[in-house]
Amino acid sequence: GKRAADAGRPSLFPDIDFCKDPGSICSNEKYPDLKWIAGMFRWITEIQSYDTAQFSYMQQLVAFVDGGLQDLSFIHQVSGIVEQGCHDPPCVEGAEMKGADRKAMFVKTLKL
């Protein structure tokens, strides 16, 4: 971002000050790919690496694929990780989850 550019380091987004406007990740019209880059970074660093005594994303992914992509509880668990930070939602009292929408989109994508 801007801080890297100001310090003379390479920056893909030299005119975006993420510290002053973190919302620019989703709202910046000049760099529409920024939202997806940030999303992929989060997926790689937080979702794929999610591993607790009760749930390992990578182990559950392998089981889901080996099971023929049939056990859609996997999608519900991953939705919980994405939206609330745990695999067994609801994880936050009063938190809403769009898991049904995510599951429907996932199933639709599998059919493509």
Buried (B, 14 or more C-beta within 10 A) or exposed (E): BBBBBEEEEEBEBBEBBBEEEEEBBEEBEEBEEBBEEBBEEEEEEEEEEBEEEEBBBEEBEEEBEEEEEEEEEBBBBBBBBBBBEBBEBBBEEEEEBEBEEBBEEBEEEEEE
